[in-house]
Amino acid sequence: MLSTEVRGPQSLPFGTGRAVLDPVTGAPVQFLDDRAPVRRFLLDQAAAPWHSVEHQWGSGHLVTDRGAGRWLAPSELRVAGGAVEAVHTPLPGVRVEVRRSVEGAVLRERYTVVNAADEPLAVTGLGIQAPFADWYRDARTALEGAVHAHVFTGGTWAWVLAQPMSGEGRCLGLIVREGAVRAYSVESRNHASLSDVRGHLVLQVTDHARNPEAFGGQPMLYLGPGESTAVAWELGWYDSAGEFTAATRPPAAFSAYAAETGTPIVVEAASVSSPDPEVKVEREADGRYRIEACAHGTRTLDIGDGARTEVLFHLPPEEVVRRRVAYIVRHQRATERPGLLAHAFVPVNTRTKLTSATNGWSDWSDGSERIAMPLLLQAATARGLADPEQTGPLLDGWSRFAVRHLLDETDAPRRGSQTRHLEPRLYDMPWLARFFLDRHRAHSREEDLERAARIIERRYDLGGTTHLSIDDSPTTTAVCHGLDAAGQTARADRLRDLLVDSARRFARMGRYLPAHEVNYEQAIVAPLLDLLSDTYALTGETLFHDAIQERLPWLLAFGGPQPHARLHGIAIRHWDGYWFGENRLWGDVFPHYWSTLTATALLRLPATLRTPDTDRLAETIFRANLANYHEDGSATCAFVMPSTVDGRAAHTTDPLANDQDWHLVLWLRHHDAR
């Protein structure tokens, strides 16, 4: 029963901001930065109806060998010496004690689980709600009022950086100072929240009960009678991500988070080890550690006193391309079909090697994102990474298949050969145009250039001026170069005029970007920067340079500074495990291949904005995505990062190889450009 002898204070000021408290539970319902009072760092039920009191900050759950329970309303609430203290009893004989106090410029929270019974207690699940406002109501609202929550569950090195989506203004940082956070889970990811909502984040001291192998292994916590275990963190305001990461007092520094097999990663730390027998750890004379592995894949590292992260050792990218092409040729063709349909490339379950039928699901079709496969074969062949004797007939067949089944008589796209009932999708048009343009470059056939140009022209007929299609601007400018070379300068100029007109429209829109398939996302902002960069190169107008400079922080804010191979600089994306995967799992996908759009946008910046740091970040992103391929050439469309999603075990590789090859397509293209 809730004690009513004391009601909590309305707020706890810390630094130049404050935590607004629920007077009944004593828990924060909002964190406010007094310098930017419009921004909301936590979800608000008035704006997000799927957010509920049961996900209030600091509420949580406990799983033990004596049962499981949640806590929210305390049995006791008191104020003592400026601190707010709450006691919860989620299970008989088990207390959760929560203490909140301001120490200097930070708010400190401590969560203690006490075994008050006369028998031992085994804790196999302990999670604390952290409902950061990481969702896309619309572009303007997201940029002005929401945050990206960059989570690093590094054990004793764990932290969360809540960064404004605009990339401007102060961040709210959470740093674990006692105990450990070894995983995070996500709740409220379903058909009510769909793709615009990241969900409710839950910081897990352990998630052993639901996914014991997640994040390198989840421990069981044993408490004798009267014993306790605690996790404590501090929250503070930071002017930049760099200021925040310095405040975390990193126990290690890395030469890189990914390297080719046989190339060492050097780590400066008090100690480094790995539970992976394939990882070789050597301490050098200067005290640094050399980490090596000879097999492709991510590897867990244990650092110092309870810190943990992952690095990636990968095959050379050219070798990944060779093996991936061979795998596609062997396993991802629909050869059982009649006629031209047999030339399609399709998803495959990499465990069973059984291809997927469309099943009425457009993200499993033989068009749309699967266009990456013929593009990869074509690019690999052009660069000597695939045998033209083998790929030539396959690409000839796919070309005829695409003209017959993926384009209608007006050159508008179809989602797939079996999904003709769906409306044309503008996203698909630059991809189809790029295929025929590359085919023209390889064979010098006029009909291929004509097809590419007609697809781009048709895209503008269908409303492309106000749609930020992925790879549209780079493809349109490349088609224009092809038309110029073919003597069709007037036609190329018309397309360039349409491109510039589109850029002017988007520059005028400012933050009022239109919704696409998601209300707001990194795959809207990156194509926007490509468009502005190309029009600046065409016109030299200051308008476009200033627009790029203003929007570049929006793009960079999607990626966080986590010291982890799957996370560092990788844009948050949290829906494609459901749409493209066989497991149908919502939740964060790290790394998602479209994170490479950030890399390509950075490499295409004007020289006045491109720096060694942006080039290094682009390289880091390209390398991180090599985690999505395996040594046999198979791949995954989604590694779903959280330990669990709505209670389902995650932190898992989806078995479907589907659309991830865009990473290799873009890597090959920009490798040539460098």
C-alpha positions as CSV (number, residue, x, y, z in Angstrom):
1,M,0.0,0.0,0.0
2,L,1.4,3.4,-1.0
3,S,2.4,5.6,2.0
4,T,0.8,9.1,1.8
5,E,2.8,10.6,4.6
6,V,5.1,12.4,2.1
7,R,4.5,13.6,-1.4
8,G,7.6,14.1,-3.5
9,P,8.8,17.5,-4.7
10,Q,7.7,18.8,-8.1
11,S,11.3,18.9,-9.5
12,L,14.9,18.3,-8.8
13,P,17.1,21.0,-10.4
14,F,20.5,19.9,-11.6
15,G,23.0,21.9,-13.6
16,T,21.0,24.3,-15.7
17,G,18.1,21.9,-16.1
18,R,15.8,19.9,-14.0
19,A,13.9,16.7,-13.6
20,V,10.2,17.1,-13.4
21,L,8.9,14.6,-10.9
22,D,5.7,12.6,-10.4
23,P,4.7,13.6,-6.8
24,V,3.1,10.1,-6.3
25,T,6.0,7.9,-7.5
26,G,8.9,10.4,-7.0
27,A,10.2,9.5,-10.5
28,P,11.0,11.8,-13.4
29,V,8.3,12.3,-15.9
30,Q,10.4,14.8,-17.9
31,F,13.9,16.2,-18.1
32,L,14.1,19.8,-19.2
33,D,17.0,21.9,-20.3
34,D,16.2,25.4,-19.3
35,R,18.2,26.7,-22.3
36,A,15.9,24.8,-24.7
37,P,12.6,24.4,-22.9
38,V,10.8,23.2,-26.0
39,R,12.8,20.0,-26.2
40,R,11.5,16.9,-24.5
41,F,14.0,14.3,-23.5
42,L,11.4,11.8,-22.3
43,L,8.2,10.6,-23.9
44,D,5.1,12.5,-23.1
45,Q,1.8,10.6,-23.1
46,A,-0.1,13.7,-24.3
47,A,2.0,13.7,-27.5
48,A,2.6,9.9,-27.7
49,P,-0.7,8.1,-26.8
50,W,1.1,4.7,-26.9
51,H,3.3,5.8,-24.0
52,S,1.8,4.9,-20.6
53,V,2.6,5.3,-16.9
54,E,3.8,1.7,-16.7
55,H,6.8,2.8,-18.7
56,Q,7.6,5.8,-16.5
57,W,11.3,6.6,-16.0
58,G,12.8,4.4,-13.2
59,S,10.0,1.9,-13.1
60,G,11.2,-1.6,-13.9
61,H,11.0,-5.4,-13.7
62,L,12.7,-8.2,-11.8
63,V,12.9,-11.9,-12.7
64,T,14.1,-14.3,-10.0
65,D,14.0,-17.9,-8.9
66,R,11.2,-16.9,-6.6
67,G,9.0,-15.3,-9.3
68,A,8.9,-12.1,-11.3
69,G,7.4,-8.7,-10.8
70,R,7.4,-5.1,-11.8
71,W,7.7,-1.9,-9.7
72,L,6.1,1.5,-10.3
73,A,4.1,2.9,-7.3
74,P,6.3,2.8,-4.2
75,S,5.2,1.4,-0.9
76,E,7.1,4.2,0.8
77,L,8.1,7.6,-0.5
78,R,10.1,10.1,1.5
79,V,12.3,13.2,1.2
80,A,15.4,13.2,3.3
81,G,18.2,15.8,3.1
82,G,17.1,16.9,-0.4
83,A,17.0,13.4,-1.7
84,V,13.9,11.6,-2.9
85,E,13.8,7.9,-1.7
86,A,11.3,5.3,-2.7
87,V,10.8,1.7,-1.6
88,H,9.1,-0.9,-3.8
89,T,8.2,-4.5,-3.1
90,P,7.8,-6.2,-6.5
91,L,8.0,-9.6,-4.8
92,P,7.5,-10.9,-1.2
93,G,10.8,-10.7,0.5
94,V,12.4,-8.5,-2.2
95,R,12.8,-4.7,-2.0
96,V,13.9,-2.3,-4.7
97,E,15.2,0.9,-3.1
98,V,15.5,4.0,-5.3
99,R,17.3,7.1,-4.3
100,R,17.6,10.3,-6.3
101,S,19.8,13.2,-5.2
102,V,21.6,16.2,-6.8
103,E,25.3,16.2,-6.4
104,G,26.9,19.3,-7.9
105,A,25.7,19.6,-11.5
106,V,24.4,16.0,-11.8
107,L,21.4,14.1,-10.8
108,R,22.4,10.8,-9.2
109,E,20.1,7.8,-9.2
110,R,20.8,4.5,-7.3
111,Y,18.7,1.4,-7.6
112,T,19.3,-1.3,-5.0
113,V,17.7,-4.8,-5.0
114,V,17.6,-6.2,-1.4
115,N,17.0,-9.8,-0.6
116,A,15.0,-9.3,2.6
117,A,14.1,-13.0,3.0
118,D,15.8,-15.7,4.9
119,E,16.7,-17.7,1.8
120,P,19.0,-17.1,-1.2
121,L,17.8,-15.2,-4.2
122,A,18.9,-15.7,-7.8
123,V,18.2,-12.6,-10.0
124,T,18.0,-13.5,-13.7
125,G,16.3,-10.3,-15.0
126,L,16.7,-6.7,-13.8
127,G,15.6,-3.9,-16.1
128,I,14.9,-0.2,-15.6
129,Q,12.8,1.9,-17.9
130,A,14.5,4.8,-19.7
131,P,11.7,6.2,-22.0
132,F,13.8,8.7,-24.1
133,A,11.8,10.6,-26.6
134,D,13.3,8.9,-29.6
135,W,10.5,8.9,-32.2
136,Y,9.5,10.6,-35.4
137,R,6.2,12.5,-35.1
138,D,7.2,14.5,-38.2
139,A,10.4,16.1,-39.3
140,R,10.0,19.5,-37.7
141,T,8.8,18.1,-34.4
142,A,11.6,15.6,-34.4
143,L,14.2,18.2,-35.1
144,E,12.9,20.7,-32.6
145,G,11.6,18.4,-29.8
146,A,13.0,14.9,-29.9
147,V,16.3,13.1,-29.2
148,H,18.4,10.2,-30.5
149,A,19.2,7.9,-27.6
150,H,22.7,6.4,-28.3
151,V,23.0,3.4,-26.0
152,F,26.2,1.7,-25.0
153,T,25.7,-1.3,-22.7
154,G,29.4,-1.7,-21.9
155,G,29.0,-3.2,-18.4
156,T,30.8,-1.0,-16.0
157,W,31.5,1.4,-18.9
158,A,27.8,1.7,-19.9
159,W,26.2,5.0,-20.8
160,V,23.4,6.6,-22.8
161,L,23.7,9.9,-24.7
162,A,20.3,11.6,-25.5
163,Q,21.3,14.0,-28.3
164,P,18.9,16.5,-30.0
165,M,17.9,15.2,-33.4
166,S,18.9,18.6,-34.9
167,G,22.5,17.9,-33.7
168,E,22.3,21.3,-32.0
169,G,21.9,22.2,-28.4
170,R,22.9,20.4,-25.2
171,C,22.7,16.7,-24.7
172,L,21.5,14.8,-21.7
173,G,24.0,12.1,-20.7
174,L,23.6,9.1,-18.4
175,I,26.8,7.5,-17.1
176,V,26.9,4.3,-15.0
177,R,29.1,4.9,-12.0
178,E,28.4,1.9,-9.8
179,G,27.4,-1.6,-10.9
180,A,26.9,-2.4,-14.6
181,V,24.4,-2.3,-17.4
182,R,25.0,-5.3,-19.7
183,A,22.1,-5.1,-22.2
184,Y,19.1,-3.1,-23.2
185,S,15.7,-4.3,-24.3
186,V,12.9,-2.6,-26.1
187,E,9.2,-2.6,-25.4
188,S,6.1,-1.3,-27.2
189,R,7.3,-2.3,-30.7
190,N,4.2,-3.6,-32.6
191,H,1.6,-2.6,-35.1
192,A,0.4,0.2,-32.7
193,S,3.8,2.0,-32.9
194,L,5.0,0.8,-36.3
195,S,8.2,2.3,-37.9
196,D,8.1,5.9,-36.5
197,V,8.6,4.9,-32.9
198,R,11.8,3.4,-31.4
199,G,9.8,2.1,-28.4
200,H,10.5,2.1,-24.7
201,L,14.2,1.5,-23.9
202,V,14.9,-0.6,-20.9
203,L,18.4,-0.6,-19.4
204,Q,19.2,-4.2,-18.3
205,V,21.5,-5.0,-15.4
206,T,21.0,-8.5,-16.7
207,D,18.5,-10.1,-19.2
208,H,19.6,-13.7,-18.5
209,A,16.1,-15.0,-18.1
210,R,15.1,-14.0,-21.6
211,N,18.3,-14.1,-23.6
212,P,21.3,-15.5,-21.6
213,E,23.8,-15.2,-24.6
214,A,23.0,-11.6,-25.5
215,F,25.8,-9.0,-25.6
216,G,28.5,-11.6,-24.9
217,G,26.6,-13.3,-22.0
218,Q,24.1,-12.2,-19.3
219,P,25.0,-13.1,-15.7
220,M,22.8,-14.5,-12.9
221,L,23.1,-12.4,-9.8
222,Y,23.1,-14.3,-6.5
223,L,22.1,-12.6,-3.2
224,G,22.2,-14.3,0.2
225,P,19.8,-13.4,2.9
226,G,20.1,-9.7,3.6
227,E,22.5,-9.1,0.7
228,S,21.9,-6.5,-2.0
229,T,23.1,-5.5,-5.5
230,A,23.0,-2.0,-6.9
231,V,23.4,0.0,-10.1
232,A,23.9,3.8,-9.9
233,W,24.2,6.4,-12.6
234,E,24.4,10.1,-13.0
235,L,22.6,12.4,-15.4
236,G,24.1,15.7,-16.6
237,W,24.0,18.3,-19.3
238,Y,26.7,18.4,-22.0
239,D,27.4,20.9,-24.7
240,S,28.6,18.2,-27.1
241,A,29.0,14.5,-27.6
242,G,32.7,14.9,-27.2
243,E,32.3,16.6,-23.8
244,F,30.0,13.8,-22.8
245,T,32.3,10.9,-23.9
246,A,35.2,12.5,-22.0
247,A,33.0,12.6,-18.9
248,T,32.5,8.9,-19.1
249,R,36.1,8.4,-18.2
250,P,36.7,5.7,-20.9
251,P,38.8,2.8,-19.6
252,A,40.1,2.0,-23.1
253,A,41.1,3.7,-26.4
254,F,41.1,1.8,-29.7
255,S,43.1,2.3,-32.8
256,A,40.0,1.2,-34.7
257,Y,36.8,-0.7,-34.1
258,A,37.2,-2.8,-37.3
259,A,40.2,-4.2,-39.2
260,E,41.0,-6.8,-41.8
261,T,41.8,-10.3,-40.6
262,G,45.4,-10.5,-39.8
263,T,45.7,-6.7,-39.0
264,P,45.8,-5.9,-35.3
265,I,43.6,-3.5,-33.4
266,V,45.6,-1.8,-30.7
267,V,43.9,-1.1,-27.4
268,E,45.2,1.1,-24.6
269,A,43.7,-0.2,-21.3
270,A,44.6,-1.6,-17.9
271,S,43.8,-5.1,-19.2
272,V,42.1,-6.7,-22.2
273,S,40.9,-10.3,-22.7
274,S,38.4,-12.1,-24.8
275,P,36.1,-15.1,-24.1
276,D,36.5,-15.9,-27.8
277,P,39.2,-18.6,-28.4
278,E,39.8,-17.3,-31.9
279,V,40.9,-13.9,-30.6
280,K,44.6,-13.5,-29.9
281,V,45.5,-10.9,-27.3
282,E,49.1,-9.8,-26.7
283,R,50.5,-7.2,-24.4
284,E,53.2,-5.1,-25.9
285,A,56.2,-3.7,-24.2
286,D,54.6,-0.2,-23.9
287,G,51.6,-1.7,-22.1
288,R,49.2,-1.6,-25.0
289,Y,47.3,-4.6,-26.3
290,R,47.4,-6.1,-29.8
291,I,44.1,-7.8,-30.7
292,E,44.0,-10.1,-33.7
293,A,41.7,-12.7,-35.3
294,C,42.1,-14.7,-38.4
295,A,38.4,-15.4,-39.1
296,H,35.7,-12.9,-40.2
297,G,33.2,-11.8,-37.6
298,T,32.6,-9.6,-34.5
299,R,34.5,-10.4,-31.3
300,T,33.8,-9.7,-27.7
301,L,36.5,-7.9,-25.6
302,D,36.5,-7.6,-21.8
303,I,38.3,-4.5,-20.6
304,G,39.5,-3.7,-17.1
305,D,37.1,-4.1,-14.3
306,G,33.9,-5.3,-15.9
307,A,33.8,-3.3,-19.1
308,R,32.8,-5.0,-22.4
309,T,32.5,-4.2,-26.1
310,E,32.9,-5.7,-29.6
311,V,35.3,-5.3,-32.4
312,L,35.1,-6.6,-36.0
313,F,37.7,-8.5,-38.0
314,H,36.7,-8.8,-41.6
315,L,37.9,-10.2,-44.9
316,P,39.1,-7.7,-47.4
317,P,36.1,-6.0,-48.9
318,E,37.0,-7.2,-52.4
319,E,37.0,-10.8,-51.2
320,V,33.6,-10.2,-49.5
321,V,32.3,-9.0,-52.9
322,R,33.7,-12.1,-54.7
323,R,32.1,-14.5,-52.1
324,R,28.9,-12.6,-52.0
325,V,28.5,-12.7,-55.8
326,A,29.2,-16.4,-55.8
327,Y,26.6,-17.0,-53.1
328,I,24.0,-15.0,-55.0
329,V,24.6,-16.9,-58.2
330,R,24.3,-20.2,-56.3
331,H,21.4,-19.5,-54.0
332,Q,19.4,-16.4,-54.8
333,R,18.0,-17.0,-58.3
334,A,14.4,-18.1,-59.0
335,T,15.4,-20.7,-61.5
336,E,12.3,-22.8,-60.9
337,R,10.1,-20.2,-62.5
338,P,8.9,-20.1,-66.1
339,G,10.2,-17.8,-68.8
340,L,11.7,-14.5,-67.9
341,L,10.6,-14.9,-64.3
342,A,13.4,-17.4,-63.9
343,H,16.0,-14.5,-64.2
344,A,14.8,-12.8,-60.9
345,F,17.0,-12.5,-57.8
346,V,15.2,-13.2,-54.6
347,P,15.7,-13.5,-50.8
348,V,17.0,-16.7,-49.3
349,N,17.0,-18.3,-45.9
350,T,20.7,-18.8,-45.3
351,R,20.2,-21.7,-42.9
352,T,18.0,-23.9,-45.1
353,K,19.1,-22.3,-48.5
354,L,15.4,-22.1,-49.4
355,T,14.4,-19.0,-51.4
356,S,11.5,-16.9,-50.3
357,A,8.3,-16.5,-52.3
358,T,6.9,-13.0,-52.3
359,N,3.9,-14.2,-50.3
360,G,2.1,-10.9,-50.9
361,W,4.8,-9.1,-48.9
362,S,6.4,-6.4,-51.0
363,D,9.7,-6.3,-49.0
364,W,10.2,-9.9,-50.1
365,S,9.5,-9.3,-53.8
366,D,11.9,-9.8,-56.7
367,G,12.0,-6.0,-57.3
368,S,12.6,-2.9,-55.1
369,E,15.5,-3.4,-52.7
370,R,16.5,-6.7,-54.3
371,I,17.7,-4.6,-57.3
372,A,20.9,-4.4,-55.3
373,M,21.8,-7.9,-56.3
374,P,22.0,-7.4,-60.1
375,L,23.7,-4.0,-59.4
376,L,26.3,-5.8,-57.3
377,L,26.9,-8.4,-60.0
378,Q,27.3,-5.7,-62.6
379,A,29.6,-3.6,-60.5
380,A,31.7,-6.6,-59.4
381,T,32.1,-7.7,-63.1
382,A,33.1,-4.2,-64.2
383,R,35.9,-4.2,-61.5
384,G,37.2,-7.7,-62.2
385,L,35.7,-9.2,-59.1
386,A,33.3,-11.5,-60.9
387,D,33.7,-13.7,-64.0
388,P,31.8,-12.1,-67.0
389,E,31.4,-15.5,-68.6
390,Q,29.2,-16.4,-65.6
391,T,27.5,-13.1,-64.7
392,G,27.0,-11.9,-68.3
393,P,24.1,-14.2,-69.2
394,L,22.6,-13.7,-65.8
395,L,22.6,-9.9,-66.2
396,D,21.3,-10.2,-69.8
397,G,18.4,-12.2,-68.4
398,W,17.7,-9.9,-65.5
399,S,17.7,-6.9,-67.9
400,R,14.9,-8.5,-70.0
401,F,13.1,-9.6,-66.8
402,A,13.2,-6.0,-65.5
403,V,11.9,-4.5,-68.7
404,R,9.0,-7.0,-68.8
405,H,8.1,-7.3,-65.2
406,L,9.5,-4.4,-63.1
407,L,8.6,-1.6,-65.5
408,D,5.2,-0.8,-67.0
409,E,4.7,0.5,-70.5
410,T,5.3,4.1,-69.2
411,D,8.6,3.2,-67.5
412,A,7.0,3.5,-64.1
413,P,8.2,0.8,-61.6
414,R,6.5,-2.2,-60.2
415,R,7.4,-3.5,-56.7
416,G,7.9,-6.9,-58.1
417,S,6.7,-9.3,-60.7
418,Q,4.0,-10.7,-58.3
419,T,2.9,-7.3,-56.8
420,R,1.5,-5.5,-59.8
421,H,-1.5,-4.3,-57.7
422,L,0.7,-1.8,-55.8
423,E,1.2,1.8,-56.8
424,P,4.5,2.8,-58.4
425,R,7.2,3.4,-55.9
426,L,9.5,6.3,-56.5
427,Y,12.3,4.8,-54.5
428,D,12.8,2.1,-57.1
429,M,13.3,4.4,-60.0
430,P,16.9,5.6,-59.4
431,W,17.9,2.0,-58.8
432,L,16.5,0.7,-62.0
433,A,17.9,3.7,-63.9
434,R,21.3,3.0,-62.4
435,F,21.2,-0.6,-63.6
436,F,20.6,0.4,-67.2
437,L,23.1,3.3,-67.0
438,D,25.8,0.9,-65.8
439,R,24.8,-1.5,-68.5
440,H,25.2,1.2,-71.0
441,R,28.7,1.9,-69.7
442,A,29.6,-1.7,-69.9
443,H,28.2,-2.4,-73.4
444,S,27.7,1.0,-75.1
445,R,24.2,0.1,-76.2
446,E,22.1,3.2,-76.8
447,E,18.9,1.5,-75.7
448,D,20.2,1.1,-72.2
449,L,21.0,4.8,-71.8
450,E,17.6,5.6,-73.3
451,R,15.9,3.4,-70.8
452,A,17.8,5.0,-67.9
453,A,16.9,8.5,-69.0
454,R,13.3,7.6,-69.5
455,I,13.0,6.2,-66.0
456,I,14.4,9.4,-64.5
457,E,12.2,11.5,-66.6
458,R,9.2,9.4,-65.6
459,R,10.1,9.8,-62.0
460,Y,9.7,13.6,-62.2
461,D,6.4,13.0,-64.0
462,L,5.3,11.0,-60.9
463,G,6.2,13.7,-58.4
464,G,10.0,13.1,-57.9
465,T,10.7,16.8,-57.4
466,T,9.3,16.6,-53.9
467,H,10.5,13.1,-53.0
468,L,14.0,12.3,-51.5
469,S,14.5,9.0,-53.2
470,I,17.7,7.1,-52.2
471,D,20.5,7.6,-54.7
472,D,18.3,9.8,-56.9
473,S,20.6,12.8,-57.2
474,P,23.8,10.9,-57.8
475,T,22.0,8.7,-60.4
476,T,20.4,11.6,-62.1
477,T,23.6,13.5,-62.4
478,A,25.3,10.4,-63.8
479,V,22.6,9.9,-66.4
480,C,23.1,13.6,-67.4
481,H,26.8,12.9,-67.9
482,G,25.8,9.9,-70.1
483,L,23.4,12.0,-72.1
484,D,26.0,14.7,-72.6
485,A,28.5,12.2,-73.9
486,A,25.8,10.9,-76.3
487,G,25.2,14.4,-77.7
488,Q,21.9,14.8,-75.9
489,T,22.9,17.9,-74.0
490,A,19.5,19.7,-74.2
491,R,17.9,16.6,-72.6
492,A,20.5,16.5,-70.0
493,D,20.0,20.2,-69.2
494,R,16.3,19.7,-68.7
495,L,17.0,17.0,-66.1
496,R,19.6,19.2,-64.4
497,D,17.0,22.0,-64.3
498,L,14.5,19.6,-62.6
499,L,17.2,18.6,-60.1
500,V,18.0,22.2,-59.2
501,D,14.3,23.0,-58.9
502,S,13.9,20.1,-56.5
503,A,16.8,21.4,-54.4
504,R,15.4,24.9,-54.3
505,R,12.1,23.5,-53.0
506,F,13.8,21.5,-50.3
507,A,16.0,24.4,-49.3
508,R,12.9,26.5,-48.8
509,M,11.2,23.8,-46.8
510,G,13.7,24.0,-44.0
511,R,12.7,21.6,-41.3
512,Y,9.3,21.0,-42.8
513,L,10.4,17.9,-44.7
514,P,7.6,15.7,-46.1
515,A,7.0,12.3,-44.7
516,H,8.1,9.4,-46.9
517,E,7.6,5.7,-46.0
518,V,8.7,6.8,-42.5
519,N,7.9,10.3,-41.1
520,Y,11.5,11.2,-40.6
521,E,14.7,9.2,-40.9
522,Q,18.4,9.2,-41.8
523,A,17.4,7.9,-45.3
524,I,15.6,11.1,-45.9
525,V,18.3,13.4,-44.7
526,A,21.2,11.7,-46.5
527,P,19.5,11.9,-49.9
528,L,18.7,15.5,-49.1
529,L,22.4,16.3,-48.6
530,D,23.3,14.5,-51.8
531,L,20.7,16.6,-53.7
532,L,22.1,19.9,-52.2
533,S,25.7,18.8,-52.8
534,D,25.0,18.1,-56.4
535,T,23.1,21.3,-57.0
536,Y,25.9,23.3,-55.3
537,A,28.4,21.6,-57.6
538,L,26.2,22.5,-60.6
539,T,25.4,26.1,-59.7
540,G,27.9,27.3,-57.1
541,E,25.1,29.1,-55.3
542,T,25.7,30.0,-51.7
543,L,22.1,29.1,-51.0
544,F,22.9,25.4,-51.4
545,H,26.2,25.5,-49.5
546,D,24.5,27.1,-46.5
547,A,21.7,24.6,-46.7
548,I,24.2,21.7,-46.6
549,Q,26.0,23.3,-43.6
550,E,22.7,23.7,-41.7
551,R,21.5,20.1,-42.4
552,L,24.8,18.2,-41.9
553,P,24.3,18.1,-38.1
554,W,20.9,16.5,-38.6
555,L,22.6,13.6,-40.5
556,L,25.5,13.2,-38.1
557,A,23.2,13.2,-35.0
558,F,21.6,9.8,-36.2
559,G,24.9,8.1,-35.3
560,G,26.4,7.9,-31.8
561,P,30.0,7.8,-30.4
562,Q,29.7,4.3,-28.9
563,P,33.1,2.5,-28.7
564,H,31.6,-0.6,-30.4
565,A,32.1,-2.0,-33.9
566,R,28.3,-2.3,-34.7
567,L,27.5,1.1,-33.2
568,H,30.1,3.8,-33.7
569,G,28.8,6.4,-36.1
570,I,26.0,4.1,-37.3
571,A,22.6,5.7,-37.9
572,I,19.8,4.5,-35.7
573,R,17.2,2.5,-37.7
574,H,14.7,0.2,-36.0
575,W,12.1,-1.3,-38.2
576,D,13.7,-3.3,-41.0
577,G,14.0,-6.5,-39.0
578,Y,10.2,-6.6,-39.2
579,W,9.7,-5.5,-42.8
580,F,12.6,-7.3,-44.5
581,G,13.5,-10.1,-42.1
582,E,12.0,-13.6,-41.7
583,N,11.9,-13.4,-37.9
584,R,9.6,-10.4,-38.1
585,L,11.4,-8.6,-35.2
586,W,11.0,-4.9,-34.7
587,G,13.8,-3.1,-32.9
588,D,17.2,-1.5,-33.5
589,V,19.2,-2.9,-36.5
590,F,22.9,-2.4,-36.1
591,P,24.5,-1.9,-38.5
592,H,21.8,-1.3,-41.1
593,Y,23.1,-1.1,-44.6
594,W,21.5,2.2,-45.3
595,S,23.8,3.7,-42.6
596,T,26.2,3.8,-45.6
597,L,24.2,6.6,-47.0
598,T,25.8,8.7,-44.3
599,A,29.2,7.6,-45.5
600,T,28.4,8.4,-49.2
601,A,26.9,11.8,-48.3
602,L,30.0,12.7,-46.3
603,L,32.3,11.7,-49.2
604,R,30.3,13.8,-51.6
605,L,30.3,17.0,-49.5
606,P,31.8,20.2,-51.0
607,A,35.5,20.5,-50.3
608,T,34.7,23.4,-47.9
609,L,32.8,21.1,-45.6
610,R,34.6,17.8,-46.1
611,T,37.3,17.1,-43.5
612,P,39.6,14.3,-42.4
613,D,37.2,13.5,-39.6
614,T,34.2,13.1,-42.0
615,D,36.3,10.9,-44.2
616,R,37.4,8.8,-41.3
617,L,33.8,8.4,-40.2
618,A,32.7,7.4,-43.7
619,E,35.4,4.7,-43.7
620,T,34.3,3.5,-40.2
621,I,30.7,3.2,-41.4
622,F,31.7,1.2,-44.5
623,R,33.8,-1.2,-42.5
624,A,31.1,-1.7,-39.8
625,N,28.6,-2.9,-42.3
626,L,30.9,-5.8,-43.2
627,A,29.6,-7.4,-40.1
628,N,26.5,-8.3,-42.1
629,Y,28.3,-10.9,-44.3
630,H,29.7,-14.3,-43.4
631,E,32.7,-16.2,-44.7
632,D,30.7,-18.4,-47.0
633,G,29.2,-15.4,-48.8
634,S,25.9,-15.5,-47.1
635,A,24.5,-12.4,-45.4
636,T,21.8,-11.1,-43.1
637,C,19.3,-8.3,-43.8
638,A,19.1,-7.4,-40.1
639,F,21.1,-7.9,-36.9
640,V,18.5,-6.9,-34.3
641,M,20.5,-5.4,-31.4
642,P,18.4,-5.3,-28.2
643,S,18.5,-8.4,-25.9
644,T,14.7,-8.7,-26.2
645,V,12.0,-6.9,-28.1
646,D,8.6,-7.0,-26.4
647,G,9.8,-10.0,-24.5
648,R,11.1,-11.9,-27.5
649,A,14.7,-12.9,-27.5
650,A,16.7,-10.7,-30.0
651,H,20.3,-9.7,-30.3
652,T,20.2,-12.0,-33.2
653,T,21.1,-12.4,-36.9
654,D,18.0,-12.7,-39.1
655,P,18.4,-15.8,-41.4
656,L,17.2,-14.0,-44.5
657,A,19.6,-12.6,-47.0
658,N,17.5,-9.9,-48.6
659,D,18.5,-6.3,-49.3
660,Q,21.8,-5.8,-47.5
661,D,23.9,-5.7,-50.6
662,W,23.4,-2.0,-51.1
663,H,26.3,-1.6,-48.8
664,L,28.7,-3.3,-51.2
665,V,27.2,-1.6,-54.2
666,L,27.9,1.8,-52.6
667,W,31.3,0.8,-51.3
668,L,32.4,-0.3,-54.8
669,R,31.2,3.0,-56.3
670,H,32.8,5.2,-53.8
671,H,36.0,3.1,-53.7
672,D,36.4,4.0,-57.4
673,A,35.7,7.7,-56.7
674,R,38.6,7.8,-54.2
